[in-house]
């Protein structure tokens, strides 16, 4: 008679694949745990600023610090002009191109400018009223002549005029209007 060969099931392959699955699940849990811990730290504990770390101060959770600020009755920022200690905010406006009033050796004036303020509320108000601001800027700039803009004094006067225009629109709309300066990033006459 012939003998039947019985082969034992191969346990090595099945246990190896199960080991790999368990190992992948453990690594995934470790990564998720680290991400959750980092999220907790940055959201609820707050990151210490370099100045605080140098002084050895400890940050409070965000909920506690906002509750303390509300209870200390610190003076609010001046919404009209921004906080004098706040860093400046540079808000670029879309380029403005106009025809220059005749007689002139050039036909076009193109200006790129940045509005400098210390208040986010002023930026929001400018964005809200941008159609009126652009209208008044275009109207004013199209009435200029080459001689009025071609000198350093003329450029400074244009900056002051644009600041007055923007501030006037925001003031009439009962919006914060704390604009510190207008900066030209491009002024081209062709």
C-alpha positions as CSV (number, residue, x, y, z in Angstrom):
1,X,0.0,0.0,0.0
2,X,1.0,3.5,-0.5
3,X,1.4,5.7,2.4
4,X,-0.3,9.0,2.4
5,X,1.9,11.8,3.2
6,X,0.3,14.3,5.5
7,X,1.7,17.7,5.5
8,X,1.4,19.8,8.5
9,X,-0.2,23.2,7.9
10,X,2.3,26.0,7.5
11,X,2.0,28.1,10.5
12,X,4.9,30.4,9.7
13,X,3.2,32.3,6.9
14,X,-0.1,32.9,8.7
15,X,1.5,34.0,11.9
16,X,4.0,36.3,10.1
17,X,1.2,38.1,8.3
18,X,-0.8,38.5,11.6
19,X,2.4,39.9,13.2
20,X,2.7,42.4,10.5
21,X,-0.9,43.6,10.8
22,X,-0.5,43.9,14.6
23,X,2.8,45.8,14.2
24,X,1.1,48.2,11.6
25,X,-1.8,48.9,13.9
26,X,0.5,49.6,16.9
27,X,2.6,52.0,14.7
28,X,-0.6,53.7,13.5
29,X,-1.9,54.1,17.1
30,X,1.5,55.6,18.2
31,X,1.4,58.2,15.4
32,X,-2.2,59.1,16.1
33,X,-1.4,59.4,19.8
34,X,1.6,61.7,19.1
35,X,-0.6,63.9,16.8
36,X,-3.3,64.1,19.4
37,X,-0.8,65.1,22.1
38,X,0.7,67.8,19.9
39,X,-2.8,69.1,19.0
40,X,-3.7,69.3,22.7
41,X,-0.4,71.1,23.6
42,X,-0.7,73.7,20.9
43,X,-4.5,74.3,21.2
44,X,-5.0,74.2,25.0
45,X,-1.6,74.8,26.5
46,X,-0.4,77.5,24.1
47,X,3.1,77.8,22.7
48,X,5.4,79.9,24.9
49,X,7.0,82.9,23.1
50,X,10.8,83.2,23.2
51,X,10.5,86.1,25.6
52,X,8.4,84.1,28.0
53,X,10.7,81.1,27.8
54,X,13.7,83.4,28.6
55,X,11.8,84.8,31.6
56,X,10.8,81.3,32.7
57,X,7.1,82.1,32.6
58,X,4.6,79.4,32.0
59,X,1.6,79.8,29.7
60,X,-1.9,79.3,30.9
61,X,-4.5,77.3,29.0
62,X,-6.3,79.5,26.4
63,X,-9.6,79.5,28.3
64,X,-8.0,80.6,31.5
65,X,-6.0,83.4,29.9
66,X,-9.0,84.8,28.0
67,X,-11.1,84.7,31.2
68,X,-8.3,86.6,33.1
69,X,-8.1,89.2,30.3
70,X,-11.8,89.8,30.5
71,X,-11.7,90.3,34.3
72,X,-8.7,92.6,34.4
73,X,-10.5,95.4,32.6
74,X,-7.5,96.4,30.5
75,X,-8.1,99.3,28.2
76,X,-9.4,98.2,24.8
77,X,-7.4,99.0,21.6
78,X,-8.5,102.2,20.0
79,X,-10.5,100.8,17.0
80,X,-10.2,104.1,15.2
81,X,-6.4,104.3,15.2
82,X,-5.2,100.9,16.4
83,X,-2.9,100.1,19.3
84,X,0.3,102.2,19.1
85,X,2.3,99.2,20.4
86,X,0.8,96.8,17.8
87,X,3.0,96.0,14.8
88,X,2.2,97.8,11.6
89,X,0.1,96.0,9.1
90,X,1.0,96.5,5.4
91,X,-2.2,96.0,3.3
92,X,-1.6,96.1,-0.5
93,X,-4.3,97.5,-2.8
94,X,-4.9,96.5,-6.3
95,X,-2.9,98.5,-8.9
96,X,-4.6,101.7,-10.2
97,X,-4.1,102.8,-13.7
98,X,-5.5,106.1,-15.1
99,X,-5.2,108.4,-18.1
100,X,-3.3,111.6,-17.2
101,X,-5.0,114.9,-17.9
102,X,-3.8,116.6,-21.0
103,X,-1.5,118.4,-21.9
104,X,1.1,115.9,-20.9
105,X,4.1,114.1,-22.4
106,X,2.8,110.9,-20.9
107,X,-0.7,109.3,-21.2
108,X,-0.9,106.8,-18.3
109,X,-0.2,106.8,-14.6
110,X,0.0,103.4,-12.8
111,X,0.3,103.2,-9.0
112,X,0.7,100.2,-6.7
113,X,0.3,101.2,-3.1
114,X,0.3,99.8,0.4
115,X,-1.8,101.1,3.2
116,X,0.0,101.1,6.6
117,X,-2.2,100.7,9.7
118,X,-2.1,99.0,13.1
119,X,-5.7,97.8,13.2
120,X,-7.2,94.8,11.5
121,X,-10.6,96.6,11.8
122,X,-9.3,99.3,9.4
123,X,-8.3,96.6,6.9
124,X,-11.7,95.0,7.1
125,X,-13.4,98.4,6.7
126,X,-11.2,99.2,3.6
127,X,-12.1,95.9,2.0
128,X,-15.8,96.5,2.7
129,X,-15.7,100.0,1.1
130,X,-13.1,99.2,-1.7
131,X,-15.4,100.1,-4.6
132,X,-15.9,103.6,-3.3
133,X,-12.2,104.0,-2.4
134,X,-11.1,102.9,-5.9
135,X,-13.7,105.2,-7.5
136,X,-12.5,108.3,-5.6
137,X,-8.8,107.4,-6.1
138,X,-9.4,107.0,-9.9
139,X,-11.3,110.3,-10.1
140,X,-8.6,112.2,-8.2
141,X,-5.6,110.6,-10.1
142,X,-7.2,111.1,-13.5
143,X,-7.3,114.9,-12.8
144,X,-3.6,115.1,-12.2
145,X,-1.1,116.4,-14.7
146,X,2.4,115.1,-15.5
147,X,4.0,118.2,-13.8
148,X,2.0,117.6,-10.6
149,X,3.3,114.1,-10.2
150,X,6.8,114.2,-11.7
151,X,8.5,115.8,-8.7
152,X,9.2,114.3,-5.2
153,X,6.9,116.9,-3.7
154,X,4.2,115.9,-6.1
155,X,4.5,112.3,-5.2
156,X,4.3,113.1,-1.5
157,X,1.3,115.3,-2.1
158,X,-0.3,112.4,-4.0
159,X,0.4,110.0,-1.1
160,X,-1.2,112.5,1.3
161,X,-4.2,113.1,-1.0
162,X,-4.8,109.3,-1.3
163,X,-4.6,108.9,2.5
164,X,-7.1,111.8,2.9
165,X,-9.4,110.2,0.4
166,X,-9.4,106.7,2.1
167,X,-9.7,108.2,5.6
168,X,-12.5,110.4,4.5
169,X,-14.5,107.5,3.0
170,X,-14.0,105.4,6.1
171,X,-14.9,108.3,8.4
172,X,-18.1,109.1,6.5
173,X,-19.1,105.4,6.7
174,X,-18.5,105.5,10.5
175,X,-15.7,102.9,10.2
176,X,-12.3,102.8,11.9
177,X,-10.0,105.0,9.8
178,X,-6.5,104.8,11.5
179,X,-4.3,104.9,8.5
180,X,-0.7,105.8,9.3
181,X,0.8,106.0,5.9
182,X,0.5,105.3,2.2
183,X,3.5,103.7,0.6
184,X,4.1,103.5,-3.2
185,X,5.5,100.2,-4.4
186,X,5.3,101.3,-8.0
187,X,4.6,104.6,-9.7
188,X,4.9,104.5,-13.5
189,X,4.1,107.2,-16.0
190,X,4.1,106.3,-19.7
